[in-house]
Amino acid sequence: MASETELKLELGLEVYKLDGFKDWSISGNAKRAMTVKEFESAYDFEDFVKEKIDCKGIDFDSEYCEFFAYAKTKARAIKFAKDIDAYFAKVRAML
């Protein structure tokens, strides 16, 4: 299945759209070096993101080993991924 990759973040997340799918995907594995926190699973990362980031318009479907979220538009998917990235950049800056 081909995809259109729009954004790759050093954090370990990627924004893309798979051919034949209507929603944009945000997925990957957050790198501990970038989050400064060890997450036991993608479920734990998802729960943390839900507490700290505006998730309006985002649907989640994470698996144990990989974070998955979906947005209806490319703009929303990119903003969501960048919001996650910015949050962890702030955390790193405080250390």
N, CA, C and O atoms as a GROMACS GRO file, in nm:
protein
  380
    1MET      N    1   0.084  -0.117   0.000
    1MET     CA    2   0.000   0.000   0.000
    1MET      C    3   0.089   0.124   0.000
    1MET      O    4   0.173   0.142   0.089
    2ALA      N    5   0.071   0.208  -0.098
    2ALA     CA    6   0.150   0.330  -0.106
    2ALA      C    7   0.093   0.435  -0.012
    2ALA      O    8  -0.023   0.431   0.028
    3SER      N    9   0.179   0.528   0.023
    3SER     CA   10   0.134   0.635   0.111
    3SER      C   11   0.200   0.766   0.071
    3SER      O   12   0.301   0.768   0.002
    4GLU      N   13   0.140   0.872   0.116
    4GLU     CA   14   0.192   1.007   0.095
    4GLU      C   15   0.242   1.056   0.231
    4GLU      O   16   0.161   1.091   0.317
    5THR      N   17   0.373   1.059   0.251
    5THR     CA   18   0.429   1.106   0.377
    5THR      C   19   0.439   1.257   0.372
    5THR      O   20   0.493   1.315   0.278
    6GLU      N   21   0.385   1.319   0.474
    6GLU     CA   22   0.384   1.465   0.481
    6GLU      C   23   0.486   1.520   0.580
    6GLU      O   24   0.542   1.627   0.558
    7LEU      N   25   0.510   1.447   0.688
    7LEU     CA   26   0.595   1.499   0.794
    7LEU      C   27   0.658   1.384   0.872
    7LEU      O   28   0.589   1.288   0.908
    8LYS      N   29   0.789   1.395   0.898
    8LYS     CA   30   0.858   1.300   0.985
    8LYS      C   31   0.924   1.382   1.094
    8LYS      O   32   0.997   1.478   1.066
    9LEU      N   33   0.898   1.346   1.218
    9LEU     CA   34   0.954   1.418   1.331
    9LEU      C   35   1.066   1.338   1.396
    9LEU      O   36   1.058   1.215   1.405
   10GLU      N   37   1.168   1.406   1.442
   10GLU     CA   38   1.278   1.342   1.511
   10GLU      C   39   1.228   1.267   1.636
   10GLU      O   40   1.290   1.171   1.681
   11LEU      N   41   1.116   1.312   1.689
   11LEU     CA   42   1.053   1.249   1.805
   11LEU      C   43   1.022   1.101   1.778
   11LEU      O   44   1.018   1.020   1.871
   12GLY      N   45   1.001   1.067   1.651
   12GLY     CA   46   0.970   0.928   1.615
   12GLY      C   47   0.831   0.911   1.558
   12GLY      O   48   0.787   0.798   1.536
   13LEU      N   49   0.762   1.021   1.533
   13LEU     CA   50   0.627   1.014   1.475
   13LEU      C   51   0.630   1.059   1.330
   13LEU      O   52   0.716   1.137   1.288
   14GLU      N   53   0.533   1.008   1.254
   14GLU     CA   54   0.522   1.040   1.112
   14GLU      C   55   0.376   1.070   1.079
   14GLU      O   56   0.286   1.006   1.133
   15VAL      N   57   0.354   1.166   0.991
   15VAL     CA   58   0.221   1.198   0.941
   15VAL      C   59   0.215   1.155   0.795
   15VAL      O   60   0.301   1.192   0.715
   16TYR      N   61   0.114   1.076   0.762
   16TYR     CA   62   0.103   1.026   0.625
   16TYR      C   63  -0.042   0.989   0.594
   16TYR      O   64  -0.127   0.980   0.682
   17LYS      N   65  -0.066   0.968   0.464
   17LYS     CA   66  -0.198   0.923   0.421
   17LYS      C   67  -0.179   0.802   0.331
   17LYS      O   68  -0.109   0.809   0.230
   18LEU      N   69  -0.242   0.693   0.367
   18LEU     CA   70  -0.237   0.572   0.286
   18LEU      C   71  -0.334   0.582   0.169
   18LEU      O   72  -0.445   0.633   0.185
   19ASP      N   73  -0.292   0.535   0.055
   19ASP     CA   74  -0.381   0.533  -0.061
   19ASP      C   75  -0.508   0.455  -0.028
   19ASP      O   76  -0.502   0.347   0.030
   20GLY      N   77  -0.620   0.511  -0.064
   20GLY     CA   78  -0.747   0.444  -0.042
   20GLY      C   79  -0.811   0.473   0.092
   20GLY      O   80  -0.924   0.429   0.118
   21PHE      N   81  -0.743   0.545   0.179
   21PHE     CA   82  -0.797   0.580   0.310
   21PHE      C   83  -0.833   0.728   0.312
   21PHE      O   84  -0.764   0.810   0.252
   22LYS      N   85  -0.940   0.762   0.381
   22LYS     CA   86  -0.983   0.903   0.385
   22LYS      C   87  -0.911   0.984   0.492
   22LYS      O   88  -0.893   1.105   0.476
   23ASP      N   89  -0.868   0.920   0.600
   23ASP     CA   90  -0.805   0.993   0.711
   23ASP      C   91  -0.654   0.997   0.697
   23ASP      O   92  -0.592   0.914   0.631
   24TRP      N   93  -0.596   1.096   0.762
   24TRP     CA   94  -0.451   1.109   0.774
   24TRP      C   95  -0.407   1.038   0.901
   24TRP      O   96  -0.475   1.046   1.003
   25SER      N   97  -0.294   0.970   0.896
   25SER     CA   98  -0.242   0.894   1.010
   25SER      C   99  -0.125   0.966   1.074
   25SER      O  100  -0.044   1.031   1.007
   26ILE      N  101  -0.117   0.953   1.205
   26ILE     CA  102  -0.004   0.996   1.284
   26ILE      C  103   0.040   0.871   1.360
   26ILE      O  104  -0.035   0.820   1.443
   27SER      N  105   0.159   0.822   1.331
   27SER     CA  106   0.199   0.699   1.398
   27SER      C  107   0.350   0.694   1.420
   27SER      O  108   0.425   0.776   1.366
   28GLY      N  109   0.389   0.597   1.499
   28GLY     CA  110   0.531   0.576   1.525
   28GLY      C  111   0.556   0.537   1.668
   28GLY      O  112   0.464   0.503   1.743
   29ASN      N  113   0.682   0.543   1.704
   29ASN     CA  114   0.726   0.512   1.840
   29ASN      C  115   0.809   0.628   1.891
   29ASN      O  116   0.916   0.658   1.837
   30ALA      N  117   0.760   0.693   1.993
   30ALA     CA  118   0.833   0.807   2.050
   30ALA      C  119   0.964   0.760   2.110
   30ALA      O  120   0.968   0.662   2.186
   31LYS      N  121   1.071   0.830   2.075
   31LYS     CA  122   1.204   0.795   2.125
   31LYS      C  123   1.224   0.849   2.266
   31LYS      O  124   1.195   0.965   2.294
   32ARG      N  125   1.272   0.764   2.354
   32ARG     CA  126   1.293   0.804   2.493
   32ARG      C  127   1.384   0.925   2.503
   32ARG      O  128   1.362   1.012   2.588
   33ALA      N  129   1.484   0.933   2.419
   33ALA     CA  130   1.576   1.047   2.423
   33ALA      C  131   1.503   1.178   2.393
   33ALA      O  132   1.546   1.285   2.437
   34MET      N  133   1.394   1.170   2.320
   34MET     CA  134   1.319   1.290   2.284
   34MET      C  135   1.205   1.320   2.381
   34MET      O  136   1.164   1.435   2.395
   35THR      N  137   1.153   1.217   2.448
   35THR     CA  138   1.042   1.238   2.541
   35THR      C  139   1.090   1.256   2.684
   35THR      O  140   1.017   1.308   2.768
   36VAL      N  141   1.213   1.215   2.713
   36VAL     CA  142   1.274   1.222   2.845
   36VAL      C  143   1.192   1.142   2.947
   36VAL      O  144   1.203   1.164   3.067
   37LYS      N  145   1.113   1.050   2.899
   37LYS     CA  146   1.031   0.966   2.985
   37LYS      C  147   1.016   0.832   2.915
   37LYS      O  148   0.996   0.825   2.794
   38GLU      N  149   1.027   0.727   2.992
   38GLU     CA  150   1.010   0.592   2.936
   38GLU      C  151   0.862   0.556   2.941
   38GLU      O  152   0.800   0.561   3.047
   39PHE      N  153   0.807   0.518   2.828
   39PHE     CA  154   0.669   0.472   2.822
   39PHE      C  155   0.672   0.321   2.806
   39PHE      O  156   0.743   0.267   2.721
   40GLU      N  157   0.594   0.252   2.888
   40GLU     CA  158   0.590   0.106   2.885
   40GLU      C  159   0.536   0.052   2.753
   40GLU      O  160   0.577  -0.055   2.707
   41SER      N  161   0.445   0.126   2.693
   41SER     CA  162   0.383   0.082   2.568
   41SER      C  163   0.327   0.203   2.495
   41SER      O  164   0.326   0.315   2.547
   42ALA      N  165   0.283   0.180   2.374
   42ALA     CA  166   0.219   0.288   2.297
   42ALA      C  167   0.088   0.330   2.363
   42ALA      O  168   0.046   0.445   2.349
   43TYR      N  169   0.024   0.239   2.435
   43TYR     CA  170  -0.098   0.275   2.509
   43TYR      C  171  -0.066   0.380   2.616
   43TYR      O  172  -0.142   0.475   2.634
   44ASP      N  173   0.046   0.363   2.685
   44ASP     CA  174   0.086   0.461   2.787
   44ASP      C  175   0.118   0.595   2.723
   44ASP      O  176   0.081   0.700   2.776
   45PHE      N  177   0.186   0.592   2.609
   45PHE     CA  178   0.217   0.716   2.538
   45PHE      C  179   0.087   0.785   2.496
   45PHE      O  180   0.072   0.906   2.512
   46GLU      N  181  -0.007   0.708   2.442
   46GLU     CA  182  -0.138   0.764   2.402
   46GLU      C  183  -0.208   0.829   2.520
   46GLU      O  184  -0.258   0.940   2.508
   47ASP      N  185  -0.212   0.761   2.633
   47ASP     CA  186  -0.278   0.817   2.751
   47ASP      C  187  -0.212   0.948   2.794
   47ASP      O  188  -0.281   1.044   2.830
   48PHE      N  189  -0.080   0.952   2.789
   48PHE     CA  190  -0.006   1.073   2.826
   48PHE      C  191  -0.040   1.187   2.730
   48PHE      O  192  -0.066   1.299   2.773
   49VAL      N  193  -0.041   1.158   2.601
   49VAL     CA  194  -0.074   1.259   2.500
   49VAL      C  195  -0.215   1.311   2.521
   49VAL      O  196  -0.239   1.431   2.510
   50LYS      N  197  -0.308   1.223   2.552
   50LYS     CA  198  -0.447   1.264   2.575
   50LYS      C  199  -0.458   1.361   2.692
   50LYS      O  200  -0.545   1.449   2.692
   51GLU      N  201  -0.370   1.347   2.792
   51GLU     CA  202  -0.372   1.437   2.908
   51GLU      C  203  -0.309   1.573   2.878
   51GLU      O  204  -0.350   1.674   2.935
   52LYS      N  205  -0.210   1.576   2.790
   52LYS     CA  206  -0.128   1.696   2.772
   52LYS      C  207  -0.155   1.776   2.644
   52LYS      O  208  -0.121   1.894   2.638
   53ILE      N  209  -0.215   1.714   2.544
   53ILE     CA  210  -0.231   1.776   2.412
   53ILE      C  211  -0.379   1.787   2.376
   53ILE      O  212  -0.458   1.700   2.411
   54ASP      N  213  -0.414   1.893   2.304
   54ASP     CA  214  -0.551   1.909   2.253
   54ASP      C  215  -0.576   1.800   2.148
   54ASP      O  216  -0.511   1.797   2.044
   55CYS      N  217  -0.669   1.712   2.176
   55CYS     CA  218  -0.697   1.598   2.089
   55CYS      C  219  -0.830   1.612   2.014
   55CYS      O  220  -0.882   1.514   1.960
   56LYS      N  221  -0.883   1.732   2.010
   56LYS     CA  222  -1.009   1.753   1.938
   56LYS      C  223  -0.990   1.715   1.790
   56LYS      O  224  -0.897   1.761   1.724
   57GLY      N  225  -1.081   1.632   1.741
   57GLY     CA  226  -1.076   1.590   1.602
   57GLY      C  227  -0.978   1.477   1.575
   57GLY      O  228  -0.949   1.445   1.459
   58ILE      N  229  -0.926   1.416   1.681
   58ILE     CA  230  -0.830   1.306   1.667
   58ILE      C  231  -0.892   1.177   1.719
   58ILE      O  232  -0.951   1.174   1.828
   59ASP      N  233  -0.878   1.071   1.642
   59ASP     CA  234  -0.920   0.938   1.684
   59ASP      C  235  -0.795   0.854   1.708
   59ASP      O  236  -0.695   0.869   1.638
   60PHE      N  237  -0.802   0.767   1.807
   60PHE     CA  238  -0.687   0.686   1.843
   60PHE      C  239  -0.715   0.538   1.818
   60PHE      O  240  -0.828   0.491   1.831
   61ASP      N  241  -0.609   0.466   1.782
   61ASP     CA  242  -0.618   0.322   1.762
   61ASP      C  243  -0.480   0.260   1.783
   61ASP      O  244  -0.434   0.180   1.701
   62SER      N  245  -0.414   0.297   1.892
   62SER     CA  246  -0.280   0.247   1.918
   62SER      C  247  -0.282   0.097   1.943
   62SER      O  248  -0.382   0.039   1.984
   63GLU      N  249  -0.168   0.038   1.915
   63GLU     CA  250  -0.142  -0.101   1.949
   63GLU      C  251  -0.035  -0.099   2.056
   63GLU      O  252   0.025   0.005   2.082
   64TYR      N  253  -0.011  -0.210   2.118
   64TYR     CA  254   0.086  -0.214   2.227
   64TYR      C  255   0.222  -0.156   2.184
   64TYR      O  256   0.285  -0.081   2.260
   65CYS      N  257   0.265  -0.189   2.063
   65CYS     CA  258   0.400  -0.152   2.022
   65CYS      C  259   0.407  -0.030   1.930
   65CYS      O  260   0.518   0.013   1.897
   66GLU      N  261   0.296   0.028   1.890
   66GLU     CA  262   0.301   0.147   1.803
   66GLU      C  263   0.182   0.238   1.827
   66GLU      O  264   0.067   0.194   1.838
   67PHE      N  265   0.213   0.368   1.834
   67PHE     CA  266   0.113   0.472   1.852
   67PHE      C  267   0.045   0.498   1.718
   67PHE      O  268   0.111   0.513   1.615
   68PHE      N  269  -0.089   0.503   1.719
   68PHE     CA  270  -0.167   0.537   1.600
   68PHE      C  271  -0.275   0.637   1.636
   68PHE      O  272  -0.349   0.618   1.734
   69ALA      N  273  -0.285   0.742   1.557
   69ALA     CA  274  -0.392   0.840   1.570
   69ALA      C  275  -0.432   0.882   1.430
   69ALA      O  276  -0.353   0.870   1.336
   70TYR      N  277  -0.554   0.931   1.416
   70TYR     CA  278  -0.606   0.968   1.285
   70TYR      C  279  -0.677   1.102   1.290
   70TYR      O  280  -0.742   1.137   1.389
   71ALA      N  281  -0.663   1.176   1.180
   71ALA     CA  282  -0.731   1.305   1.167
   71ALA      C  283  -0.796   1.312   1.030
   71ALA      O  284  -0.749   1.250   0.934
   72LYS      N  285  -0.904   1.386   1.022
   72LYS     CA  286  -0.979   1.397   0.896
   72LYS      C  287  -0.903   1.478   0.791
   72LYS      O  288  -0.918   1.454   0.671
   73THR      N  289  -0.821   1.574   0.836
   73THR     CA  290  -0.751   1.660   0.740
   73THR      C  291  -0.600   1.655   0.762
   73THR      O  292  -0.552   1.626   0.872
   74LYS      N  293  -0.528   1.685   0.656
   74LYS     CA  294  -0.382   1.691   0.665
   74LYS      C  295  -0.340   1.799   0.764
   74LYS      O  296  -0.248   1.777   0.844
   75ALA      N  297  -0.405   1.914   0.759
   75ALA     CA  298  -0.370   2.025   0.847
   75ALA      C  299  -0.384   1.986   0.994
   75ALA      O  300  -0.297   2.017   1.076
   76ARG      N  301  -0.492   1.918   1.028
   76ARG     CA  302  -0.514   1.878   1.168
   76ARG      C  303  -0.411   1.774   1.212
   76ARG      O  304  -0.360   1.779   1.323
   77ALA      N  305  -0.380   1.680   1.123
   77ALA     CA  306  -0.281   1.577   1.156
   77ALA      C  307  -0.145   1.639   1.180
   77ALA      O  308  -0.075   1.602   1.275
   78ILE      N  309  -0.106   1.732   1.096
   78ILE     CA  310   0.024   1.798   1.112
   78ILE      C  311   0.026   1.881   1.240
   78ILE      O  312   0.124   1.876   1.314
   79LYS      N  313  -0.080   1.956   1.266
   79LYS     CA  314  -0.084   2.037   1.388
   79LYS      C  315  -0.074   1.949   1.512
   79LYS      O  316  -0.001   1.980   1.605
   80PHE      N  317  -0.147   1.840   1.513
   80PHE     CA  318  -0.145   1.748   1.627
   80PHE      C  319  -0.004   1.694   1.649
   80PHE      O  320   0.046   1.695   1.761
   81ALA      N  321   0.060   1.646   1.544
   81ALA     CA  322   0.196   1.593   1.556
   81ALA      C  323   0.294   1.701   1.604
   81ALA      O  324   0.379   1.675   1.688
   82LYS      N  325   0.280   1.820   1.549
   82LYS     CA  326   0.369   1.930   1.590
   82LYS      C  327   0.342   1.973   1.734
   82LYS      O  328   0.435   2.012   1.806
   83ASP      N  329   0.217   1.966   1.778
   83ASP     CA  330   0.184   1.997   1.918
   83ASP      C  331   0.252   1.898   2.013
   83ASP      O  332   0.304   1.937   2.117
   84ILE      N  333   0.251   1.771   1.977
   84ILE     CA  334   0.317   1.669   2.058
   84ILE      C  335   0.467   1.699   2.062
   84ILE      O  336   0.528   1.697   2.168
   85ASP      N  337   0.524   1.725   1.946
   85ASP     CA  338   0.666   1.754   1.937
   85ASP      C  339   0.703   1.877   2.019
   85ASP      O  340   0.804   1.876   2.090
   86ALA      N  341   0.623   1.982   2.011
   86ALA     CA  342   0.650   2.106   2.085
   86ALA      C  343   0.641   2.083   2.235
   86ALA      O  344   0.721   2.138   2.311
   87TYR      N  345   0.545   2.002   2.279
   87TYR     CA  346   0.533   1.973   2.422
   87TYR      C  347   0.662   1.910   2.474
   87TYR      O  348   0.717   1.953   2.575
   88PHE      N  349   0.710   1.807   2.404
   88PHE     CA  350   0.831   1.740   2.451
   88PHE      C  351   0.955   1.827   2.434
   88PHE      O  352   1.050   1.812   2.511
   89ALA      N  353   0.957   1.917   2.337
   89ALA     CA  354   1.069   2.012   2.324
   89ALA      C  355   1.074   2.102   2.447
   89ALA      O  356   1.183   2.134   2.496
   90LYS      N  357   0.956   2.145   2.497
   90LYS     CA  358   0.952   2.226   2.618
   90LYS      C  359   1.005   2.149   2.739
   90LYS      O  360   1.078   2.204   2.822
   91VAL      N  361   0.967   2.023   2.748
   91VAL     CA  362   1.013   1.939   2.858
   91VAL      C  363   1.166   1.927   2.853
   91VAL      O  364   1.233   1.941   2.955
   92ARG      N  365   1.220   1.901   2.735
   92ARG     CA  366   1.366   1.889   2.722
   92ARG      C  367   1.435   2.020   2.759
   92ARG      O  368   1.541   2.019   2.822
   93ALA      N  369   1.377   2.131   2.722
   93ALA     CA  370   1.436   2.263   2.749
   93ALA      C  371   1.441   2.293   2.898
   93ALA      O  372   1.528   2.367   2.944
   94MET      N  373   1.348   2.237   2.975
   94MET     CA  374   1.343   2.262   3.119
   94MET      C  375   1.449   2.182   3.195
   94MET      O  376   1.477   2.212   3.312
   95LEU      N  377   1.508   2.083   3.132
   95LEU     CA  378   1.607   1.999   3.201
   95LEU      C  379   1.745   2.060   3.195
   95LEU      O  380   1.840   2.002   3.248
   0.00000   0.00000   0.00000
